[in-house]
Amino acid sequence: MATKEQQTYQVNVERQKAAQAAGNYDLEDLPGDLAEPQAAARVGKQPKQDKVLKGGRSMVAVAKLQPGSALAVFGRPESRWAMAYWRRSGGDAAMTELLSYARQLIGMTPKGDLVVCLCGHAGQGPCIPLWAKRDEVSLTVQPNDLVLRFDGLVDDSSV
């Protein structure tokens, strides 16, 4: 839980008992700024099989929210949809448009409020993220999903 003195929140990562997705994919399979998170990990079937790709030593380090940061979950289908949109836009898609393809998107406002993002886009026009406050947040992941953390992404204006 976030506190006034130390505004961090350890996100619970709940694993679904799903079959392993076919083939691995990496950060370079994501378009634009999605490929440049501050921290990232690929989910394994078991916690010891998680592979940290950037910014930490474990999933616990990757899944830690601080003011302004957000966590996004991309599976293989979501990464393909984001890449297809990136190509259709001529490589000029905004970060919020790319993030709208995430299966889950949660964050923490600069004031320390926990939020989930309800951003509709999916290639249908401008994306306006709407952050809804929550008392607690968690991620539900499957094997081979990518968990990405971006800093400086959440602001107070959309809450």
C-alpha positions in Angstrom: 0.0 0.0 0.0 1.2 3.5 -0.7 2.1 5.7 2.3 2.5 9.5 2.6 6.2 9.1 3.5 7.2 6.6 0.9 4.9 6.7 -2.1 5.5 3.3 -3.7 3.1 0.4 -4.2 4.1 -3.2 -4.7 1.7 -4.5 -7.3 0.5 -8.1 -6.9 1.1 -10.1 -10.1 -1.5 -12.9 -10.3 -0.6 -15.7 -12.7 -3.3 -17.5 -14.7 -2.8 -21.2 -15.3 -2.7 -20.9 -19.0 -0.8 -22.8 -21.6 2.5 -21.2 -22.6 2.1 -18.9 -25.6 3.9 -20.1 -28.7 7.2 -18.4 -29.3 9.1 -15.8 -27.3 9.0 -12.1 -28.2 11.1 -9.3 -26.8 11.1 -5.6 -26.4 12.3 -5.0 -30.0 9.0 -6.6 -31.1 7.1 -3.6 -29.6 6.7 -0.4 -31.6 8.0 3.1 -30.8 8.4 4.1 -27.2 6.8 0.8 -26.0 10.1 -0.8 -26.6 11.8 1.7 -24.2 10.3 1.0 -20.7 12.2 1.8 -17.6 11.7 -1.8 -16.5 10.4 -4.9 -18.2 10.0 -8.7 -17.5 8.7 -11.7 -19.4 6.4 -13.9 -17.4 7.3 -17.5 -17.0 5.0 -20.4 -15.9 6.5 -20.2 -12.5 8.0 -17.1 -10.7 11.5 -18.6 -10.9 11.1 -18.7 -14.7 10.4 -15.0 -15.1 13.0 -13.2 -17.2 13.8 -9.6 -16.4 14.6 -7.8 -19.6 15.4 -4.4 -18.2 15.5 -2.4 -15.0 15.6 -4.8 -12.1 16.5 -8.2 -10.8 13.0 -9.7 -10.4 9.4 -9.3 -11.2 9.0 -7.6 -7.8 11.3 -4.8 -8.8 9.6 -4.4 -12.2 6.1 -4.3 -10.7 6.7 -1.5 -8.2 4.7 1.7 -8.8 5.9 5.1 -7.9 4.2 8.5 -8.4 3.7 9.1 -12.2 4.6 5.5 -13.2 2.4 2.9 -15.0 2.5 -0.8 -15.6 1.2 -2.3 -18.9 0.7 -5.9 -19.8 1.2 -6.9 -23.4 0.7 -10.4 -24.7 1.6 -11.6 -28.1 -1.7 -10.5 -29.7 -1.6 -7.0 -28.1 1.9 -6.5 -29.3 1.0 -7.5 -32.8 -2.1 -5.1 -32.8 0.1 -2.3 -31.5 2.7 -2.9 -34.2 0.1 -3.0 -36.9 -1.3 0.3 -35.8 2.2 1.7 -35.6 2.8 0.7 -39.2 -0.6 2.2 -40.3 0.2 5.5 -38.6 3.5 5.6 -40.5 5.5 5.3 -37.3 3.9 8.4 -35.9 1.5 7.0 -33.2 1.5 8.7 -29.8 2.5 6.7 -26.7 -1.1 6.8 -25.4 -2.4 5.3 -28.6 0.1 2.4 -28.4 -0.6 1.8 -24.7 -4.3 1.6 -25.5 -3.6 -1.9 -26.9 -2.3 -3.2 -23.5 -4.4 -5.9 -21.9 -4.1 -4.1 -18.6 -2.8 -0.6 -17.7 -2.5 0.5 -14.1 -0.6 3.4 -12.5 0.0 5.9 -9.7 -0.7 9.6 -10.0 1.9 12.1 -8.9 -0.3 12.6 -5.7 0.0 8.9 -4.9 -3.5 7.7 -5.9 -3.7 4.2 -7.5 -5.5 4.2 -10.8 -6.6 1.9 -13.7 -6.7 3.2 -17.2 -9.9 2.9 -19.2 -8.6 4.1 -22.6 -10.5 3.2 -25.7 -8.7 3.5 -29.0 -7.9 0.3 -30.9 -7.2 2.3 -34.0 -10.6 4.0 -34.1 -9.5 7.6 -33.5 -7.9 9.8 -30.9 -7.1 8.1 -27.6 -8.0 10.0 -24.4 -6.9 8.0 -21.4 -9.3 8.1 -18.4 -7.7 7.0 -15.2 -10.1 5.7 -12.6 -9.1 5.7 -8.9 -8.8 2.4 -7.0 -7.9 1.5 -3.4 -5.7 -1.3 -4.7 -4.5 -2.7 -8.0 -3.1 -5.9 -9.4 -2.0 -7.4 -12.7 -3.3 -10.7 -14.1 -0.7 -12.3 -16.4 -0.1 -15.4 -18.5 3.1 -17.1 -19.5 5.1 -15.1 -22.0 3.3 -11.8 -21.3 5.5 -8.8 -21.0 5.1 -6.6 -18.0 6.4 -3.1 -18.8 6.9 -0.1 -16.4 7.0 3.4 -17.7 7.8 6.4 -15.5 6.4 9.9 -15.9 3.3 8.6 -17.7 0.4 9.2 -15.3 -0.6 12.8 -14.5 -3.4 14.2 -12.3 -5.3 15.8 -15.2 -7.1 12.7 -16.4 -8.3 11.4 -13.0 
